[in-house]
Amino acid sequence: MNPIPHFSATYAEARRKFVAAARARSLTVETHLLPDRVGIEGEPLATDVALLSPGDAANGILLLTSATHGVEGHCGSGVQIALLHDEQFVRTATDARVPIAFVHAVNPFGFSHGRRVNEDNVDLNRNFRDFNLPPPVNPGYAEVHALLIPPTWPPAPEHEAKNAAYIAAHGVRAYQTAVTGGQYTFADGLFYGGAKPTWSNRTVRALLRRHVTGRKRLGWIDVHTGLGPRAHGEKIFAGRNDAAELARARRWWGAEVTSIYDESSSSAELTGLMFNATYDECPAVECVGIGLEFGTLPLPAMLQALRADHWLHVHPEAPPELAAAIRKQMRDAFYIDADDWKQQVYAQTRDAALAAIARLSEG
């Protein structure tokens, strides 16, 4: 099955393809409209859900999510739509009696507008925390915030010299942790976790209650891009810092599953991750999850694209030519529009989904 035609250049195109693919399978599309916002083409924005349910199987369900980080949805949407067109894959899931919930565009605003964050500049994968408690403190980010978003773009050489001096003094890994770990102080900054649960947060929780509560097990694959070698799908453990949970994920997907807790992952240790919702909304369900992270550009190029995007957010008055160049830089940092890349990310997502189906069919 050729997956290439199922990737999309825009959110509006992706949504049309996803709904059409679901309806071609006679699946009902459950639509959650984002209120009071429109896409870059003026289109309505929504998280759409299609449940491929082969019967009354109650033991487990596979959740496959895309566009948690908006612009990364070009990849995640493509593989979701391709899976719905994949006759052999659908037949395998049906024969195994494992339902699959395809959750398309967790963050539709970011997907449409080419941003990693949502309509409130919030990184959804830092937003899933208990807002009744004081926010986690990230002192490193406070030190680099002014370095990340300069007065002008491109940054002046003297500004970049200060950034380089910080990295030289603290190391690349410490810089990555400070920048990407999550912060709750600078609402205009990078990796901002928000001051309250976002619309997408509330929607994901409602979906878990609707489709997962009452089942025995949940397998969850959340498709991401931006870290690691080109087209390599790193399987990053999505769970608490618990040895038994990590071991379970490695039984499902192999010893190559990495963890943010022991620095085996290309990702820094993060706060407010989306998987936290499973412990709140379906605590009796055994949850086994990974973030499937596909490499695009080297880390410095990816971070530079994010800096440019956030500078543009702070400076909407930027010249149209510069704004267009920054948006293209963002898309190129999180989606490689090349046939070989699409084929490789599809094959790896398909394999990960099939491995989860095999485990969930064990009863």
C-alpha positions in Angstrom: 0.0 0.0 0.0 1.5 3.3 -1.1 1.1 5.8 1.9 2.4 8.9 0.0 -0.9 10.2 -1.3 -2.4 10.2 2.2 -0.1 13.0 3.6 -1.4 16.5 3.3 0.0 20.0 2.7 -2.5 21.7 5.0 -4.8 21.0 7.9 -7.9 21.6 5.8 -6.7 19.0 3.2 -5.8 16.5 6.0 -9.2 16.8 7.7 -11.0 16.2 4.4 -8.9 13.2 3.7 -9.4 11.8 7.2 -13.2 12.2 7.2 -13.4 10.7 3.7 -11.2 7.7 4.7 -13.3 7.0 7.8 -16.6 7.3 5.9 -15.2 4.9 3.2 -14.9 2.4 6.0 -18.5 3.2 7.1 -17.1 4.6 10.4 -18.9 7.3 12.3 -16.8 10.5 12.7 -17.1 12.0 16.1 -16.4 15.8 15.8 -15.2 18.2 18.6 -15.3 21.7 17.2 -12.8 24.2 18.7 -15.0 27.2 19.6 -14.4 30.8 18.5 -11.4 30.1 16.3 -10.8 29.4 12.6 -7.9 28.0 10.6 -5.5 29.9 8.4 -7.8 29.4 5.5 -10.9 30.5 7.5 -11.9 26.8 7.9 -13.5 25.4 11.1 -11.1 23.6 13.4 -11.9 20.3 15.1 -10.5 17.2 16.7 -12.2 14.3 14.8 -12.4 10.7 16.1 -13.0 7.6 14.1 -13.5 4.3 15.9 -12.5 1.2 14.0 -14.5 -1.3 16.1 -14.5 -4.9 15.0 -17.2 -5.9 17.5 -17.8 -6.1 21.2 -14.2 -6.6 22.3 -13.9 -5.1 25.7 -10.5 -6.2 26.8 -8.5 -3.4 25.2 -8.3 -0.5 22.8 -5.6 1.2 20.8 -5.5 5.0 20.7 -3.6 6.5 17.9 -3.3 10.3 18.2 -1.9 13.0 15.9 -1.1 16.7 16.0 -0.6 17.0 19.7 2.0 19.5 18.6 0.1 21.1 15.8 2.5 21.4 12.9 3.6 17.8 13.6 0.2 16.7 12.4 1.4 16.6 8.8 3.1 13.4 9.8 0.6 12.0 12.2 -2.4 12.7 10.1 -0.7 11.1 7.1 -0.1 7.8 8.8 -3.6 7.7 10.3 -5.2 8.2 6.9 -2.9 5.7 5.3 -3.7 3.1 8.0 -7.4 3.6 7.3 -6.7 2.8 3.6 -4.5 -0.2 4.4 -6.7 -3.3 3.8 -4.3 -5.7 5.3 -3.8 -3.6 8.5 -7.6 -3.1 8.9 -8.2 -6.8 8.4 -5.5 -7.7 11.0 -7.2 -5.4 13.6 -10.6 -6.7 12.7 -9.5 -10.4 13.0 -7.8 -9.6 16.3 -11.0 -7.9 17.5 -9.1 -4.9 18.7 -10.8 -1.5 18.4 -8.7 1.4 17.2 -9.6 5.0 18.0 -8.0 7.3 15.5 -7.9 10.8 17.1 -7.1 13.2 14.3 -5.7 16.7 15.2 -5.6 16.9 19.0 -4.4 20.5 18.4 -6.2 21.7 15.2 -5.2 25.3 15.7 -1.5 24.6 15.7 -1.9 22.2 12.8 -3.7 24.7 10.6 -1.6 27.7 11.5 1.7 25.9 11.4 2.6 26.3 15.0 3.6 23.6 17.5 1.5 25.3 20.3 -2.2 25.8 20.5 -4.4 28.9 20.2 -3.2 30.2 23.6 0.6 29.6 22.9 0.4 26.6 25.1 2.4 23.4 24.5 -0.3 20.7 25.1 2.3 18.2 26.1 3.2 20.4 29.1 -0.5 21.2 30.0 -1.6 18.0 31.6 -0.8 18.7 35.3 -2.8 19.4 38.5 -3.5 23.1 38.4 -4.6 23.0 42.0 -0.9 22.6 42.9 1.9 25.1 42.4 3.4 24.8 39.0 6.7 23.0 38.5 9.7 25.4 38.6 12.1 25.6 35.7 14.9 28.0 36.8 16.9 27.3 33.7 14.2 28.7 31.4 14.1 31.9 33.3 17.8 32.3 32.5 17.4 31.7 28.7 14.0 33.3 27.9 15.4 36.6 26.9 18.1 34.8 24.8 15.5 32.7 23.0 13.3 35.6 21.7 15.5 38.4 20.6 14.3 42.0 19.7 14.8 41.4 16.0 14.8 38.4 13.6 17.2 37.1 12.5 18.9 37.7 15.8 21.9 40.1 15.9 25.3 38.4 16.1 25.9 39.7 19.6 22.7 38.2 20.8 23.6 34.8 19.4 27.0 35.1 21.0 25.2 35.3 24.4 23.2 32.2 23.5 26.3 30.3 22.5 28.0 31.4 25.7 25.2 29.9 27.8 25.5 26.6 25.9 29.3 26.6 26.3 28.9 27.2 30.0 26.1 24.7 30.8 26.2 22.1 28.0 23.8 21.2 25.2 21.8 18.8 27.3 21.3 21.4 30.1 20.3 23.9 27.5 17.8 21.5 25.9 16.3 20.7 29.4 16.0 24.4 30.3 14.3 25.3 27.0 12.1 22.2 26.3 11.3 20.8 29.8 8.3 23.0 30.3 7.7 26.3 32.0 4.7 28.1 33.5 5.9 31.6 34.0 6.4 33.2 30.5 3.1 33.1 28.6 4.8 34.4 25.5 7.7 31.9 25.7 8.6 28.5 24.4 7.2 25.3 25.8 4.7 27.2 28.0 2.4 24.8 29.9 -0.5 27.2 30.5 -2.3 28.5 33.6 -5.3 26.2 33.2 -6.4 23.1 31.3 -6.8 23.9 27.6 -9.7 23.0 25.3 -7.6 20.2 23.9 -6.8 18.9 27.4 -10.5 18.8 28.3 -11.3 17.2 25.0 -8.7 14.4 25.4 -10.0 13.7 28.9 -13.5 13.4 27.6 -12.4 11.0 24.9 -10.6 8.8 27.5 -13.8 8.7 29.6 -15.9 7.9 26.5 -13.8 5.3 24.8 -11.4 3.8 27.4 -13.1 3.7 30.8 -14.5 0.2 31.5 -11.9 -1.5 29.4 -9.1 -3.7 30.7 -6.2 -2.2 28.8 -5.2 0.8 26.7 -2.4 1.0 24.2 -1.6 4.5 23.2 0.7 5.7 20.3 1.1 9.5 20.0 2.9 10.5 16.8 5.5 13.3 17.0 8.3 14.7 14.9 11.3 16.9 15.4 13.9 14.9 17.4 16.5 12.3 16.4 18.0 11.1 13.1 16.1 11.7 9.9 13.0 9.4 9.6 14.0 7.3 12.6 11.0 6.5 14.9 12.2 6.7 18.5 9.8 4.9 20.8 9.7 7.1 23.9 8.0 5.6 26.9 4.9 7.5 27.9 4.2 6.8 31.6 5.3 7.5 35.1 8.8 7.0 36.3 8.0 3.4 37.3 10.2 0.5 36.4 7.3 -1.9 36.0 5.5 0.4 33.6 8.6 0.9 31.5 9.2 -2.9 31.4 5.7 -3.4 30.2 6.2 -0.9 27.3 9.4 -2.7 26.4 7.5 -6.1 26.3 5.1 -4.5 23.9 7.5 -2.6 21.6 11.0 -4.0 22.3 14.1 -3.1 24.3 14.6 -0.1 22.1 11.9 1.8 24.0 13.7 4.8 25.5 12.8 6.8 28.6 13.1 10.5 29.6 13.8 9.4 33.1 17.2 7.8 32.5 18.5 10.1 29.6 18.2 7.2 27.1 15.8 9.3 25.1 16.6 12.2 22.7 14.0 14.1 24.7 14.7 15.9 27.9 12.7 15.1 31.1 9.4 16.9 30.7 6.5 18.0 32.9 2.7 18.1 32.2 2.7 15.3 29.6 -0.6 14.1 28.0 -0.3 10.6 29.3 -1.0 11.9 32.8 -4.7 12.1 31.9 -4.9 8.3 31.8 -4.2 8.1 35.6 -6.9 10.6 36.3 -9.6 9.6 33.9 -9.3 5.8 33.7 -7.2 4.7 36.8 -8.5 1.1 36.7 -7.2 0.6 33.1 -3.8 -0.8 32.4 -2.2 1.8 30.2 0.8 1.2 27.9 1.9 4.1 25.8 4.7 5.6 23.7 5.4 8.8 21.9 6.6 7.8 18.4 9.1 10.5 17.6 10.3 10.8 14.0 13.5 12.7 13.3 13.6 15.6 10.9 16.4 18.2 11.3 19.3 18.4 13.8 18.4 19.7 17.2 19.9 23.2 16.7 17.9 23.7 13.5 14.7 22.6 15.2 15.2 24.9 18.1 16.0 27.8 15.8 12.7 27.3 13.9 10.8 27.3 17.2 12.6 30.5 18.3 11.6 32.2 15.0 8.0 31.0 15.4 7.7 32.5 18.9 9.4 35.7 17.8 6.7 36.0 15.0 4.0 35.3 17.7 5.3 38.3 19.7 5.8 40.4 16.5 2.7 39.9 14.3 3.6 43.2 12.6 6.5 41.4 10.9 6.8 41.9 7.1 4.7 39.3 5.1 7.8 38.0 3.4 9.6 37.3 6.7 6.5 35.8 8.2 6.1 33.4 5.3 9.8 32.4 5.5 9.4 31.7 9.3 6.3 29.6 8.7 8.1 27.6 6.0 11.1 27.1 8.4 8.7 25.7 11.0 7.0 23.3 8.6 10.4 22.1 7.3 11.6 21.5 10.9 8.7 19.2 11.7 7.7 17.7 8.4 9.9 16.5 5.6 7.9 16.6 2.4 9.9 13.7 0.7 8.6 10.3 -0.4 11.2 8.3 1.3 10.6 10.0 4.6 6.8 9.4 4.4 7.3 5.8 3.5 9.7 5.2 6.4 7.5 7.0 9.0 4.4 5.1 7.8 6.2 1.7 7.9 7.4 2.3 11.5 4.0 3.5 12.7 2.3 0.6 11.1 4.7 -1.8 12.8 4.2 -0.2 16.2 0.4 -0.3 15.8 0.5 -4.0 14.8 2.7 -4.8 17.8 0.1 -3.1 20.1 -2.7 -5.0 18.4 -1.0 -8.3 19.0 -0.6 -7.5 22.7 -4.1 -6.2 23.1 -5.6 -9.3 21.4 -4.1 -11.5 24.1 -7.0 -10.7 26.4 
